[in-house]
């Protein structure tokens, strides 16, 4: 029987209340970036455990990598502090891996966050990895370790370079030949928490979007994606910033190429 651990990243948690708030009822590794280094383990919910690690490291990708390193489960579920997991999320995830024994990664859905992936079990194409958010991702830990895959520490909250670390991670996995499935099974609900990196649709946001997209996709695909984003995300940002400023700052970020590639 395979084992599952939730790998949850958070910051400045003063107590263990996030375990109850997130409805964690399975094994978990929680990385709490704060101002001390310590570790504790506690039993919850009928012999399930939570390994709690306080760390002075900063950066969401570093937090995720630390969680993977400290995990001992067969299957891992990436999580943040703004999710409430279904009571039976463990059973749903483990059953999907049982039904799809060749899967290295399975992307799931959430109840209150629509996905742009097809509503069926299938193998998404490479560029569909850009449609996935971190809270959807589960993986066989051995597949990640054996292929020396990590979350890129140049991306993610805490880097000043914007988000996209989960998309870069999935693209790296895809390029390594890992089998990535989408299973339209809902496993959690998103809650309303203040984001550690998103401060609004301003010029800085779109500059970083261009910068990270260039790093992930390269020059030509990032330019195409930048134009796509400007046009098809218009309803999201139109109240905050003009379409001209969005295009200008995305292309500026792409052109500056601060991260390389």
N, C-alpha and C positions, 0 to 999 in steps of 0.2 A: 504494500500500500504506500503510495507516494505521500510525502509530507509537504505542507504549504506554510510559508511565512509571509506576512505582510511586512514590507519594508517601508516604513513611514518616516518622512523627513519633516522636522518642525524646528522652531526657534524660540528660545527664551521661555520654554515651559517651566513653570515654577513648581508644579506637582505632577502627579500621574493622571490627572482627570481626563486627559485626551483619550485614554484607553476606553473609558466609559462613553465619552462624547462621540467617539468614532465607532462605537459598538464593535470593538475588536473582541472576537470570540474564538479566534484561532491563534496559533503561534505568531509572534511578531518580533521584529527588530526595529526599535525606534531610535533614531539619531536626533538628538536635541542639541542644536548648535547654540551655545551659550558662553558663559565666562568661566567654565571649569571643565576639567577632564575627570570623568569618573564613570563607573559602570555598575549596574545592578541588574539582578534578574528576579522576577516575581512570578508566582503561579496564579493563573486566572482560570475561571470557567472549566472546572473538571480536568485538571492536569495539563491544560494549555499553559504556555509561558510567554512572557514578554521580556526580551533582553533590552534594557534601557541604557543607552550610551550618551553621556554628556560630552560634548567636544567643543574645543575652542577654534576648530577649523571653520572657515567660512566658504560658502558657495554651495549651491544646490547639487551640482554634479559631484562635488567631493562628498557630500552627505550620502548620495545614492551609492557611490562607489564604496564608501565605508560600510554601508548596510549590506551590500553584496558580499564584501570581504568577511563580515561577521555573521553571515547567514550560514546555516547548516542544513537548509531544507532542499528538497528536490525541485520544488516550484516556488517562485517568488512573485509577489504582486507589488508593483510600485504604487506608492500612496503619498499623499500630502495631508496636511492637517485640516482640510476642508471637505472631508468625505465621511459619510456614515454608511457603514457596510451592512449589507443584508445579513440576516441571521444565518442564512444558508449559503453565503458566498463561497465558503470553502468547498462545500459539496458541488456547487455549480462548476467551479474552476477545475477541481480534480476530475470530475466526470468528463469535462471537455477534453482534458489530456488523455483520459482513458479511451475516449471515442476517436481521438486523433493522435495515435501513438507516434507518428512521425513529426509532430509539431515541436518546434523549438521555442516558438513564441506564439501566444494567442492573445489577440486584442479583443477585449470585451466592451460592453456598453454600460452607460449609467441611465437611471430612470429619468432624470430631469435634464439631461444634456444630449440633444440630438446629434447624431453622427452623420458624416457625409459618406461613410462607407456603405456598401450595398447591404441590405437587410437579409443576408444569407451567410452560410458558412462557405468561405472561399479564400483563395490566396491573393491578397491585394497586390497590385503592381507597384513598382518602385516608387513612383511619384505619389502614390496614395499614402505613403508613409508620412507625407506632410499634413495629412488630414487627421492624424492621430495625436491625442493628448496623453500625458504621462499616466493619468489615472486609469487608462484603458489597458495598460501593458502588464502582461504576465510572461514569465519565461522559465525554461528549465535552466537552473543555475549552472549545471555542468556544461551546457552548450555555450554559455557566456564565458565561463572560466576557461574552458578548453580552447576557445578561439581568441582568448586574450582581449575581449571586448570590454570597454568601459564607457561611462558617460564622459563626454569631452569637457574638461575643466575650464575651457575657454568660454563655454556657454552656460546659461542658466542664471538664476537669481544669485546675486552676490558678486558677479563678475563685472558688472557694468557694461556688459556686451549684449544684453537682452536675452530672450528665451530661445527655445529651439533645440535644447539639449536632447530632448526625447526623440525628436525627428532625426537628428544626426546619429543618435544611437541606433535607431531602427534602420536607417540607411546603411550604416556600417554593418549591421547584422545581415541585411539583405545582400549586400555586396560580398559577404563571406559565404553566401549560399545557404543561410539558415532558412528553415521553413517557417514562414510567418502566416498564420491564419487569422481571419476575423470570424468570431462567433457572436451572433447578435443576442447574447444573453446578458441581462442587466444584473449587475452585482452590487451596486451602491447608489447613494444619492449624494449630490454635491450640496454643501452647506455654504452659507454666506460668511466668509471670513475676509478680512482685509489682506489684499495681496502684498507679498513682500517685494514685488518688482514692478507691477503694473500701476502706474500713477496717472494714467489717462492717455487719450489719443492726442499727444502733443508732438512737436517737431522732433524731440529727442527720441520718442518711441519709434517713429518711422525711420529715423536715421539708423537706429540700432536694428530695426527690422531689415533694412537693406544690407547692413554690415553682416549680420548673422546669416542672411540668406545667401550672400556671396560666398561666405565660408563653407556653407553646407552644400551648395549646388554648383559653385563655379560661376564664372562671369556671364555666360550666355543664358543659361537656364535661370539664373537669378534675375536678369533683366526681364525675361519673359514673365517670371513669377511676380516680379514687382508690378508690371503693368496689369496682370491679372488681379493682384491684390487691390490696386488703386480702383479698379472698375467694380469688381464684384463684392468688395467689402465697404462700398460707399455708404450704405445705410447705417453701418456701425459707427463710422467716424464723422458723418456729415454735420452733426450738431457741434462738433468741437474744432474742426479744422477744415480748410478749403482743400479741394481736390488738387489744386496747383501745388500747395505746400506739401501735401502728402507725396505726390510724384517727385517733387524736387528733393525732399529729404530721403526718400527711399533710394533714389538714384545717386544722391550724394554719398550715402552709406555704402552702396555697391562700389562706387568709383574710388572712394578713399581706400578700400580694401585693408582696413586696419588689422584684420585677423589673418590675412593671407589667403592664398588660393585664387 
